[in-house]
Amino acid sequence: MTGTEQQPTGKYRAYQAELEQEKLSNNQARVQRAEYELRLMHNSRFIEINGIVHHYQVSGPEDAKETVLLVHGWDCWWMWWHHVIRELNEKGIRTIAYDLKGHGWSDPDSGQDYSIASFSNDLAEIVRKLELRDFHIAAFSFGPFVAVDYAGKTKDRVKSIVFYNFGFLPNNALLERFAPAVLTFTFNKALRKIHWWQPIYAYARIVLTKNPISFHDIMIGVKSLELCCPEVIEKTTRQITSRGVTRTLPGIVKKIDIPLLFVAGDGDTIMRSKNTRKLQEYAKRGSYVCVPRCGHLITLELPEKAAELIVGQMRSVKGML
C-alpha cells in the first residue's frame, strides 16, 4: 500500500493513553480489554484525505488474494467490525476498516461537511491513495449510503458489495421534519450524558439486538458516541431522513452493475427486513439474505455469520477464491 502516512490524531493518542491507564486496573476484564485493543492499535494507520486526517486499520495477510474495505455505520467507528475482521483474517482475507471523518479516530471536518457526497468523495480518495484494485466492500447502517454513492460513480474497481441492515425506508414530510430533531436529541443530549453501561445495554437489547452482546462490545458502542462529533449526528440524520435522498436511492441502486448482497435481520426494528427486500428488488445484480434471530447489529451479534456472508459473496463472483 502507498500514500503519505500522517501522525496519529489527538483522539487516537488520548484513547491509547486511556487504555494504558486501564492496564493498571485491578479489574482483570478491563485489563484484558485494554491489552486486546492496544494490540489492534498496532495495525492503525493515518492518512490525509481531502485535507482531513483519517484513521484506518489494516490487517490480514499482505499477500492475500482478496481485500475487503469495511465502512461503518451511523454514530459508529471502525471497532464495530473487530469480530468480523478477526473472522476474515483467519480465512486469509485482508481487511481495511476506516473511520469516517468526525467518527472514531479520524479528525472532524472544520467545514462541517458531513453530506453523503462528501463521505463518498473521501472513500474514493482513500481507494486512490491506497491504490486499491479489484476489492470488495462491506457496509452497514449508514455506511451503505456512502458505498452506494461511491459505487454509482466508479467503475472497474469494486468486485462486489455486501450491505447490512440497509433498505428503502418509507418517508413523508412529517418524518422529514421531526425525525432529525428526535434522533439528534436522543443521541446528542440524552445518551451522551449516560455514563453507566447498564442503561446502554438495556437500550441495545430492547431496541437494537436479538442476541446477547458482551460488556466489551457495549463499551465499544459507548465509545463510538463519545468519539463522534455532535455535528455529525445532526447533519447525517438530516441526510438519511431527507425525501430527496430516499426518493433517489432506488434509482442509484438500479444503475450499479456489480453484485450486491442485501442482508437483513428478521428482528431488526430499525431497518425492517421487508424494506431491505424492497430495495434489493431494484438492484440489477442484487441478492437478498434474511438472517433469523438477528437485530440491527449483526457485526456484533453474529460476527461469524456476517463474515460468512462476505466470503460467500466473494465466492459468488466468477474467479474469486
C-alpha positions as CSV (number, residue, x, y, z in Angstrom):
1,M,0.0,0.0,0.0
2,T,1.1,3.6,-0.6
3,G,0.0,7.0,0.5
4,T,1.7,9.5,2.8
5,E,1.3,8.4,6.3
6,Q,0.3,11.0,8.9
7,Q,0.9,11.2,12.6
8,P,-1.9,9.8,14.8
9,T,-4.7,12.1,15.6
10,G,-5.3,13.6,19.1
11,K,-8.3,11.3,19.6
12,Y,-6.2,8.2,18.9
13,R,-3.4,9.4,21.3
14,A,-6.0,10.1,24.1
15,Y,-7.6,6.7,23.6
16,Q,-4.2,5.0,23.7
17,A,-3.3,6.8,27.0
18,E,-6.7,5.7,28.4
19,L,-6.0,2.1,27.6
20,E,-2.6,2.2,29.1
21,Q,-4.2,3.5,32.3
22,E,-6.8,0.7,32.1
23,K,-3.9,-1.8,32.1
24,L,-3.2,-0.8,35.7
25,S,-6.7,-1.6,36.9
26,N,-7.4,-4.3,39.4
27,N,-10.3,-5.4,37.2
28,Q,-9.0,-8.3,35.1
29,A,-11.7,-7.9,32.5
30,R,-10.7,-4.2,32.0
31,V,-7.1,-5.2,31.7
32,Q,-7.8,-7.8,29.1
33,R,-9.9,-5.4,27.1
34,A,-7.2,-2.8,27.2
35,E,-4.5,-5.3,26.1
36,Y,-6.6,-6.5,23.3
37,E,-7.4,-3.1,21.9
38,L,-3.8,-2.0,22.2
39,R,-2.8,-5.0,20.1
40,L,-5.4,-3.9,17.5
41,M,-3.9,-0.4,17.5
42,H,-0.6,-1.7,16.2
43,N,-2.4,-2.1,12.8
44,S,-3.7,1.5,12.8
45,R,-2.5,4.0,10.1
46,F,-3.3,7.6,9.4
47,I,-3.6,9.3,6.0
48,E,-4.8,12.8,4.9
49,I,-7.9,12.6,2.8
50,N,-9.3,15.8,1.3
51,G,-7.5,17.8,3.9
52,I,-8.6,15.8,6.9
53,V,-6.5,13.1,8.7
54,H,-8.3,9.8,8.6
55,H,-7.6,6.7,10.6
56,Y,-7.7,3.2,9.1
57,Q,-6.9,-0.2,10.4
58,V,-5.3,-2.7,8.0
59,S,-4.8,-6.4,8.9
60,G,-4.6,-9.8,7.4
61,P,-2.1,-11.4,5.1
62,E,-0.2,-8.9,3.0
63,D,-0.2,-11.3,0.0
64,A,-4.0,-12.1,0.4
65,K,-5.8,-12.7,-2.9
66,E,-8.8,-10.8,-1.6
67,T,-9.3,-7.5,0.2
68,V,-12.5,-6.1,1.7
69,L,-13.0,-2.5,2.6
70,L,-15.2,-2.1,5.7
71,V,-17.5,1.0,6.0
72,H,-19.1,1.5,9.4
73,G,-22.5,2.9,10.3
74,W,-24.2,5.9,11.7
75,D,-22.7,7.1,15.1
76,C,-20.2,4.2,14.9
77,W,-16.5,3.6,14.2
78,W,-14.2,1.0,12.8
79,M,-14.2,-1.0,16.0
80,W,-17.7,-2.3,15.3
81,W,-16.0,-4.6,12.8
82,H,-13.4,-6.1,15.2
83,H,-15.0,-9.5,15.4
84,V,-15.7,-9.7,11.7
85,I,-12.1,-8.6,11.0
86,R,-10.8,-11.5,13.0
87,E,-13.0,-14.0,11.2
88,L,-12.0,-12.7,7.8
89,N,-8.3,-12.5,8.6
90,E,-8.4,-16.1,9.8
91,K,-9.8,-17.0,6.3
92,G,-6.9,-15.4,4.6
93,I,-8.7,-12.2,3.6
94,R,-7.1,-8.8,4.1
95,T,-9.3,-6.1,5.7
96,I,-9.2,-2.3,5.7
97,A,-11.6,-0.6,8.1
98,Y,-11.6,3.1,8.3
99,D,-13.2,5.8,10.4
100,L,-15.4,8.3,8.5
101,K,-14.4,11.9,9.2
102,G,-15.8,13.1,12.5
103,H,-16.0,9.5,13.8
104,G,-13.7,7.3,15.8
105,W,-10.0,8.3,15.5
106,S,-10.5,10.4,12.3
107,D,-10.4,14.2,12.7
108,P,-13.5,16.3,12.2
109,D,-14.3,18.4,9.2
110,S,-13.6,22.0,10.0
111,G,-16.2,23.0,7.4
112,Q,-18.7,20.5,8.9
113,D,-19.5,19.0,5.5
114,Y,-20.9,15.7,6.6
115,S,-23.0,15.1,3.4
116,I,-23.2,11.6,1.8
117,A,-21.5,13.0,-1.2
118,S,-18.6,14.3,0.9
119,F,-18.2,10.9,2.6
120,S,-18.3,9.2,-0.8
121,N,-15.6,11.5,-2.1
122,D,-13.5,10.6,0.9
123,L,-14.0,6.9,0.2
124,A,-12.9,7.4,-3.4
125,E,-9.8,9.2,-2.3
126,I,-8.9,6.5,0.2
127,V,-9.2,3.9,-2.6
128,R,-7.0,6.1,-4.8
129,K,-4.3,6.8,-2.2
130,L,-4.1,3.2,-1.0
131,E,-4.1,2.1,-4.7
132,L,-6.8,-0.5,-4.2
133,R,-7.8,-2.6,-7.2
134,D,-10.4,-5.4,-7.6
135,F,-11.5,-5.2,-4.0
136,H,-14.8,-5.8,-2.2
137,I,-16.9,-3.6,0.1
138,A,-19.0,-4.4,3.2
139,A,-21.0,-1.7,4.9
140,F,-23.7,-1.4,7.5
141,S,-26.4,1.0,8.6
142,F,-25.3,4.5,7.3
143,G,-22.2,3.0,5.6
144,P,-24.2,1.7,2.6
145,F,-25.4,5.2,1.7
146,V,-21.8,6.1,1.3
147,A,-20.9,2.9,-0.6
148,V,-23.9,3.2,-2.9
149,D,-23.0,6.8,-3.8
150,Y,-19.4,5.7,-4.4
151,A,-20.3,2.6,-6.5
152,G,-22.7,4.7,-8.6
153,K,-19.8,6.9,-9.7
154,T,-16.9,4.4,-10.1
155,K,-16.1,1.6,-12.5
156,D,-13.7,-1.3,-12.7
157,R,-12.6,-1.3,-9.1
158,V,-15.2,-2.9,-6.9
159,K,-15.9,-6.6,-7.3
160,S,-18.9,-6.9,-5.0
161,I,-20.6,-5.2,-2.1
162,V,-22.4,-6.6,1.0
163,F,-25.0,-4.3,2.7
164,Y,-26.1,-5.0,6.2
165,N,-29.3,-3.5,7.7
166,F,-29.9,-1.2,4.7
167,G,-33.1,-0.7,2.8
168,F,-35.7,1.6,1.3
169,L,-37.4,3.4,4.2
170,P,-40.9,4.9,3.7
171,N,-40.7,8.6,4.0
172,N,-43.0,11.6,4.2
173,A,-43.0,15.3,5.1
174,L,-43.7,14.6,8.8
175,L,-40.9,12.2,9.2
176,E,-38.5,14.5,7.3
177,R,-39.4,17.4,9.6
178,F,-39.4,15.8,13.0
179,A,-37.1,12.7,12.9
180,P,-33.8,14.7,12.8
181,A,-34.7,16.6,15.9
182,V,-35.8,13.5,17.8
183,L,-32.7,11.5,16.9
184,T,-30.4,14.4,17.5
185,F,-31.8,14.9,20.9
186,T,-31.7,11.2,21.8
187,F,-28.1,10.8,20.8
188,N,-26.5,14.2,21.5
189,K,-28.5,15.3,24.5
190,A,-29.6,12.1,26.2
191,L,-27.3,9.1,25.5
192,R,-24.1,11.2,25.7
193,K,-25.0,12.0,29.4
194,I,-25.3,8.4,30.4
195,H,-22.1,7.0,31.9
196,W,-23.4,3.7,33.2
197,W,-23.2,0.7,30.9
198,Q,-26.4,-0.9,32.2
199,P,-28.9,1.6,30.6
200,I,-27.0,1.4,27.3
201,Y,-27.1,-2.4,27.4
202,A,-30.8,-2.3,28.2
203,Y,-31.4,0.1,25.2
204,A,-29.4,-2.2,22.9
205,R,-31.2,-5.4,24.0
206,I,-34.6,-3.8,23.7
207,V,-34.2,-1.8,20.5
208,L,-31.2,-3.0,18.6
209,T,-30.3,-6.6,19.1
210,K,-31.9,-10.1,19.4
211,N,-28.7,-11.7,20.8
212,P,-26.7,-11.1,23.9
213,I,-23.6,-8.9,23.4
214,S,-20.6,-8.7,25.6
215,F,-19.7,-5.9,28.0
216,H,-16.7,-5.1,25.8
217,D,-18.9,-4.6,22.8
218,I,-21.2,-2.4,24.9
219,M,-18.2,-0.2,25.7
220,I,-17.3,-0.1,22.0
221,G,-20.8,1.3,21.5
222,V,-20.4,3.9,24.3
223,K,-17.0,4.9,23.0
224,S,-18.4,5.4,19.5
225,L,-20.7,8.0,20.7
226,E,-18.0,9.8,22.7
227,L,-15.7,9.8,19.7
228,C,-18.4,11.0,17.2
229,C,-18.7,14.8,16.8
230,P,-22.2,16.1,17.7
231,E,-22.4,17.9,14.4
232,V,-22.1,14.6,12.5
233,I,-25.2,13.2,14.3
234,E,-27.3,16.3,13.4
235,K,-26.2,16.6,9.8
236,T,-26.2,12.9,8.8
237,T,-29.6,12.4,10.4
238,R,-31.0,15.2,8.1
239,Q,-29.5,13.4,5.2
240,I,-30.9,9.9,5.7
241,T,-34.4,11.3,6.6
242,S,-34.5,13.6,3.6
243,R,-37.1,12.8,1.0
244,G,-34.6,13.8,-1.6
245,V,-32.2,11.1,-0.5
246,T,-34.8,8.3,0.0
247,R,-36.5,9.0,-3.4
248,T,-33.3,8.9,-5.4
249,L,-31.9,5.8,-3.6
250,P,-33.7,3.1,-5.7
251,G,-32.5,4.8,-9.0
252,I,-28.9,4.9,-7.9
253,V,-29.0,1.2,-6.8
254,K,-30.6,0.3,-10.1
255,K,-27.6,1.7,-12.0
256,I,-24.9,-0.2,-10.2
257,D,-23.7,-3.1,-12.3
258,I,-21.8,-5.2,-9.8
259,P,-23.1,-8.0,-7.5
260,L,-24.9,-6.5,-4.4
261,L,-25.9,-8.6,-1.4
262,F,-28.6,-7.1,0.9
263,V,-28.5,-8.7,4.3
264,A,-31.4,-8.1,6.8
265,G,-32.0,-9.3,10.3
266,D,-35.5,-10.7,10.7
267,G,-35.7,-9.0,14.1
268,D,-34.4,-5.6,13.0
269,T,-36.8,-2.9,14.3
270,I,-34.7,-0.1,12.8
271,M,-34.5,-1.3,9.2
272,R,-37.2,-3.9,8.8
273,S,-36.4,-6.9,6.5
274,K,-39.3,-6.0,4.2
275,N,-37.6,-2.6,3.5
276,T,-34.3,-4.3,2.7
277,R,-36.0,-6.7,0.4
278,K,-37.8,-3.8,-1.3
279,L,-34.5,-2.0,-2.1
280,Q,-32.9,-5.3,-3.3
281,E,-35.6,-5.7,-5.9
282,Y,-34.3,-2.5,-7.7
283,A,-30.8,-3.9,-8.0
284,K,-29.6,-5.1,-11.4
285,R,-27.4,-7.8,-9.9
286,G,-28.8,-8.0,-6.3
287,S,-29.4,-10.8,-4.0
288,Y,-31.0,-11.0,-0.5
289,V,-30.5,-12.9,2.7
290,C,-32.6,-12.6,5.8
291,V,-30.8,-13.8,9.0
292,P,-33.0,-15.4,11.6
293,R,-33.0,-14.2,15.2
294,C,-30.9,-11.1,14.3
295,G,-31.4,-7.5,15.1
296,H,-29.8,-4.3,13.8
297,L,-26.2,-5.1,14.9
298,I,-25.2,-8.2,13.0
299,T,-21.5,-7.3,13.2
300,L,-21.6,-7.6,17.0
301,E,-24.5,-10.1,17.4
302,L,-23.5,-12.7,14.8
303,P,-20.0,-11.8,13.5
304,E,-19.3,-15.3,12.2
305,K,-22.4,-15.1,10.1
306,A,-21.5,-11.6,8.9
307,A,-18.1,-12.8,7.8
308,E,-19.5,-16.0,6.2
309,L,-21.8,-13.8,4.1
310,I,-18.9,-11.7,2.9
311,V,-16.9,-14.8,1.9
312,G,-20.0,-16.2,0.2
313,Q,-20.4,-13.0,-1.8
314,M,-16.8,-13.2,-2.9
315,R,-17.1,-16.8,-4.0
316,S,-20.2,-15.9,-6.0
317,V,-18.2,-13.6,-8.2
318,K,-16.6,-15.5,-11.0
319,G,-12.9,-16.2,-10.4
320,M,-13.0,-15.5,-6.7
321,L,-11.2,-17.6,-4.1
